[in-house]
Amino acid sequence: MTIDNDDLLNSVMASLGRIDTISLSDLPGIDLYMDQLTTFMDERLKKTTRYPDTDKILTKTMINNYAKNDLLPPPIRKKYSKDHLILLIFIYYYKSILSISDIQTLIKPLKERFHVSDGEFNLSEIYRTAYELQNEELEPVMADLKKKYARAQETYKDADISEEERKRMQMFSFITLLSYDVYVKKLLIEKILDNVVADDDEKSGKKDKSKDKKNRK
């Protein structure tokens, strides 16, 4: 069977435009029990999975593990608030590329805003900003995909291979470009988070030293 790279790219581009993101106004205005929470996440994010029929978005075990790893505050009277949902949505997207320890570092300032209602700088506003940034990024991402695809189509044009193999190798070139892009960005994120941890450790050390000086006095 001949691989039609153009049809495949067009299908992928169309699916990007149909990604079912969750806006702040889509979040329930009431607290949810765990079963209601997992049902909501499953209904809204199922389409983002590779295998929608079998992949799990969120389970009771996952939620308990997030709480155990200090990623999620405990429920209040067995109910989860809008702030819980916001943190879980962030965790869902981050976990595909980051380790648990990196996610802990990343969402630390978000957890400090958990259930903070005074002023505008709360978790809801942080989520709103992230949602807007995400929407702004869609067109540049699609333009970059087209650019990488066009470059990949220039490879292996003169190779002494069948047309089917040429298309297969051109798709390999496209995936190579995409993979390198992901690799570089993941490396950058990890370096940034390492610097955040080092800075936090340094500040913590300075505080400890100041306490020691007071104790010596």
N, C-alpha and C positions, 0 to 999 in steps of 0.2 A: 504494500500500500504506500503510495506517495505521500510524503508529509507536506502539508500546505502550511508553511510558516506564516504567510500573510493572514490566513483565516484564523490561525491560532492566536496571533498577536491581536487581531481585531476582537476576538472573543475575550481575551484577557483585558483589553482596554475597556470594553463594554462592562465587564464585571466590576472593574474599579469604580466606575460611575454608579454602580448599584450597591456599593458596600453599605450595609445597614448600620450606620453610626447612631449613637444615642445622644440626643441633645439634652440639655439640662431640663427643658420643659417636658421631655419624655419620661423623666424619672418619677416614680410614684410619690405622691404627696403625703403618704402615710407610711408608718413603720411596718415592716414585713416580718413574718415568721420565716424560718429557714426554707421551708418548702416553697413558699411564695417567692422568696428571693431567688432560689435556683431556677424556678419556673420562668421568672421574668428574664433572667440572664440568658437562659437557654432559648427562649422565644426571640429575643432581640439580637443575639450574636451567633446563632446557629449557622447562618449563611457565611460567616467568616471562617469557618473550619474547612479543612481539606476534605474530610469525610463527614458530611452533615448527618448521615444516618447513624453513625456510630460514635463520633467524637463527643466528648463531654465538655461542656463549657464550664460548669461549676457543680461540685458535689459537696455533700456534707463533710466528707473527709478532707477535701481541699480547703474548705473554710476553716476547719479545725487546725489544719497544718499552717495556714496563714496566721492564725491567732497564736499558735505555738511558736512560730518564728518571728513574732512581734511585728507582723505586717498589718495586722488588723486588730483594733480594739474589740473587747468582748461585747456581745449584744446586751441590750438593756431590757431586762425582764423578757429574755428570749426573743426580742424583736430587734431587727436591723433597720437603721435609719437611712436617710438619703446620703448622709456622709459615709456610711458603710458601703453603700452601693458605688459611690464615686471612687473610693479606694479600691474596691474590687474590680471595677472597670479598668483602672490604671494598671493594676496588677495583672489582669488578663492579657493586656497588650505587651507589657514589659517582659513577662515570663518567657516569651518565645525567643528572646535574644539575650536576656540578662540572668545572672545567677541570683539566688535568694539574697545573698549578702549585698549585692549591688542594688537590688530593689529596696532593701532595708535602708540603704544610704540615700537613695533617690527620693523615697517618699517620707523621709523623716520630717522635713518641714511641713508636709501636707498633714501628717498626723498631729503636729502641733496646732493645727487649725481645726482639728476634729471637734465638732459641736461648738465652735466659736461663732457666735451670732452677732456680736457687737461690731459695728463697722462693716465696710464693704469687703475687706480682705479676709474672706472665709473660703471654705472648701468649694462651695458652689461657684464663687467667682473665679477661683483657680480653674475649676473644670470648664467653665464657660470660655475662659481664655484659651485653654488647651483645645477645645472644640473648634473655636474660630481659627486657630493656627492650623489645625488639621485640615479644615476646609480650604484654607488659602494655599495649602501645599499640594492639593490634588492636581491642579493644572500643570504646575512645574514638574511634578513627578511623571505625569503622562507625556509631557514634552520630552523629558529626559529618556523615557522608555523608547520613544520613537527614534530619538537620536542614536541610542545604543543599538537598536534593532537595525537601523540603516547602515551603521558601521559594520555590524556582524554580517550583513548581506553582501558586503564587499569582499569578504574572506573566501578563500578556496575557489574563486571564479575560474582560475586557470588550472586547477588540479585535475589530473587524469583519473577521474572517478565518475560513477554514475550520477545522474541528476538526483536520485533519491538520497544517495550518500552525501552529495554536496549540501542538500537541504538539511540533512541530519548534522553535518559538521558546522554549518552556519548557525544552527540552533545551539550547538555546543559553544560557539563563539559568543552568542548572545548571553547564554547562561554564565559564561566566564566573566563577561563584563558586569552582569548583575551581581554575581558572587563577590567580585572584588569591591564593588561599591558597598555592599553589605559589610564585608570584612573591615574596610577602612572606617566606616561609620561606627561599627561595633567597637573597634579598637579605640577610637576617639572617645566614645562614651565611657569606656572602662578607664581610660587615662584621666578623664575629668573626675570620675567618681573616686579614683585612687587619690587624687589631689584633695578632694573634699574630705575624705577620711583622714588623710595626713594633717590637714588643717585643723580638723576637729580634735585629733589626738594632741596636736601641739597646744591648742587652746586649753584642753583639759589638763595637760601637763603644767601649763603656766598657772592654772588655778590651784592645782595641788601644791605647787611650790609656794604660792602666796599663803596658802593655809599653813604650810610647814613653818614659814617665817613667823606667822602670828603665834603659832604654838610655842616656838622657841622663845618668843618674847614673854 
